[in-house]
Amino acid sequence: MFAVTCTATDPDNPLAGLTLGERPEPEVPDGWTTVTVRAAALNHHDVWTLKGVGIRQDRLPIVLGCDAAGVDEDGNEVIVHAVIGTPVNGDETLDPKRSLLSEVHDGTFADKVAVPRRNLVPKPAALSFEEAACLPTAWLTAYRMLFDKSGLQPGSTVLVQGAGGGVATALIALGRAGGYRVWVTSRSEEKRARAVELGADQVFPTGARLPERVDAVMETVGQATWDHSLKSLRPGGRVVVSGATSGAVPSADLNRVFFLQLSVVGSTMGTRDQLGRLATFLEQTGVRPLVDRVLPLTRAREGFAAMEEGEVFGKIVFTGTAGA
């Protein structure tokens, strides 16, 4: 089968280890099944793997990709849940041995992917394969941040740090549909304008003083925006953290945290059940993932290069050769 594989890692030149070509079809352990991939979405996680972050060298070569939508062995249209783990109190993200597809097991950038049967979620007919493929990582992360971890009621004000990426665009669209007032920051005037088109109520340059303090901040940038995130919160407010793309060790500013009784809450991915509810939410509201571009899997290198250069607003989606 055709696949996109990480064969080597290089923190300075990640695309050097990106290999496109034939790979053996996946082995299928007991309790697992295969999905013929119709569409798969690119994440920063895939670039980090090529840089050597979160991957052991003895796992290479490994097929990249966390997200996919396709057809199972019985002909059902499905979305693939990317978290491989045993639920702890109903939540597989709490399994200390959990992994994402493409960390321990081959991922979704291939004609076929093997996954546990419980990881399959029915794809609503209203969603295209390309739209559904965007959900398992970025959109599920945003859904959990907003509707589970934030603790907010509709009508609350939420600040999203950094427009453009998959999680940020999902936060804007989902927040708008969920009844939140969504404010967004970005260094790019163009991305701020696009955030407004996507549903943001107000947009600001990165680090700008806000008209008022917000109820919660959705933080994926990390070190570069952390100080602004804490200063933007009302007393008793909450910052929900699901990433740190600019660095993971900012000043904690503990005086501000305890004096204003702020909460810092971590959030990682989501559960299979939350993925199912997310798909239903999109079906019912008409909200759809913003797709930056769709490329055949054979042109995956172009998508990786665009993400590495930051030339993305929304999700990059690859279409599988088996579904062509």
C-alpha positions, -999 to 999 in steps of 0.1 A, spaced: 0 0 0 10 37 -4 21 54 28 38 85 41 65 74 66 90 89 90 122 71 83 146 94 102 143 124 125 161 158 122 152 188 144 167 212 119 155 197 87 124 176 95 113 170 59 146 151 53 131 121 70 98 122 52 95 92 28 66 85 4 62 51 -12 51 15 -8 47 -1 27 34 -35 38 -3 -36 47 -9 -33 84 -10 -63 108 -43 -66 126 -41 -78 163 -70 -94 181 -97 -68 187 -85 -45 160 -97 -39 125 -87 -20 94 -101 12 78 -96 21 42 -85 58 44 -105 82 23 -91 114 39 -65 122 66 -57 155 82 -22 169 89 -13 181 125 17 198 140 22 164 158 33 150 125 60 176 120 72 172 156 76 135 150 99 143 120 119 165 144 122 136 168 98 149 195 78 122 212 91 93 191 116 67 200 142 59 174 135 22 177 99 29 164 112 40 130 102 37 103 66 45 113 36 57 92 27 92 101 -8 106 107 -33 107 137 -65 117 119 -86 98 94 -121 91 80 -128 62 58 -146 29 53 -144 0 77 -143 -37 67 -181 -39 67 -185 -9 44 -195 16 71 -183 52 69 -163 59 100 -141 84 118 -110 71 135 -104 80 171 -67 87 174 -61 78 211 -50 42 217 -55 34 254 -76 17 280 -103 40 295 -97 50 332 -130 59 347 -143 61 312 -115 83 299 -88 68 277 -67 100 278 -60 93 315 -44 60 307 -7 66 316 3 42 287 -19 58 261 -5 69 228 -17 85 196 -16 68 163 18 72 147 36 72 181 36 34 188 14 21 160 14 31 124 -7 61 116 -33 72 91 -13 86 61 -17 53 42 -42 35 21 -52 15 52 -48 19 90 -53 -7 117 -71 5 149 -89 -10 178 -126 -17 169 -137 6 198 -119 35 181 -144 37 153 -170 64 154 -199 65 128 -194 93 103 -226 114 99 -237 115 62 -238 153 64 -200 154 68 -177 148 39 -147 125 44 -124 156 42 -144 174 69 -147 144 92 -109 137 89 -103 171 107 -121 161 139 -101 135 158 -72 157 170 -76 195 165 -113 197 166 -117 172 194 -91 190 214 -110 223 210 -143 207 218 -130 194 251 -113 226 260 -145 247 255 -173 224 265 -156 203 292 -125 219 307 -135 256 306 -164 253 330 -181 282 312 -217 289 304 -229 303 270 -225 340 269 -191 339 285 -161 357 269 -133 335 257 -99 346 244 -82 323 218 -45 329 216 -31 327 181 -54 325 150 -46 302 121 -38 267 134 -63 238 135 -71 240 172 -75 278 171 -98 278 141 -119 250 157 -121 270 189 -134 300 170 -160 281 151 -172 259 180 -172 288 205 -193 309 182 -218 280 177 -218 273 214 -229 308 223 -196 322 236 -182 356 229 -149 348 212 -119 371 211 -88 362 191 -52 374 190 -27 371 161 4 388 149 -10 386 113 -35 412 102 -46 388 75 -53 360 100 -71 384 123 -94 393 94 -100 357 86 -108 350 123 -136 375 121 -150 358 90 -149 325 109 -170 340 137 -147 359 161 -164 388 178 -132 409 182 -96 404 172 -64 420 186 -27 420 178 -8 395 199 -1 409 234 -26 439 230 -44 453 260 -80 440 259 -111 462 265 -120 440 295 -108 409 312 -121 376 299 -137 346 316 -112 321 301 -82 318 278 -77 290 254 -39 285 253 -20 265 227 9 288 221 26 286 254 57 306 264 52 335 240 16 343 251 15 330 287 21 363 304 -7 380 283 -30 350 290 -28 354 328 -31 392 326 -62 389 304 -82 369 330 -108 383 353 -104 373 390 -114 337 393 -108 331 356 -94 300 340 -67 293 314 -71 260 296 -38 247 282 -36 221 254 -2 229 238 29 250 240 42 254 205 64 284 214 80 269 245 68 251 277 86 269 305 72 305 309 73 324 341 45 309 362 36 344 377 24 326 409 16 358 427 -10 367 401 -23 331 401 -30 329 438 -40 366 444 -66 366 417 -75 329 423 -69 319 387 -72 283 376 -47 266 352 -63 235 336 -45 210 313 -65 194 285 -53 166 262 -73 154 232 -107 139 241 -125 106 245 -141 84 219 -175 94 232 -166 131 230 -156 126 194 -190 111 187 -207 141 203 -185 165 184 -196 148 151 -233 151 162 -227 188 172 -214 196 137 -243 177 121 -269 196 142 -254 231 140 -241 231 104 -206 241 116 -179 227 94 -141 225 98 -122 251 78 -100 233 53 -70 252 41 -63 229 12 -68 193 0 -40 174 -15 -36 138 -27 -15 117 -3 11 115 -31 17 152 -26 20 151 11 54 168 11 37 200 -1 14 200 29 42 193 54 62 222 39 33 246 41 28 237 78 65 240 86 65 275 70 33 286 88 14 292 56 -18 276 69 -52 288 81 -73 258 90 -66 222 82 -45 205 55 -62 173 44 -48 145 23 -70 122 3 -61 85 2 -51 68 -30 -74 38 -22 -104 61 -23 -95 77 -56 
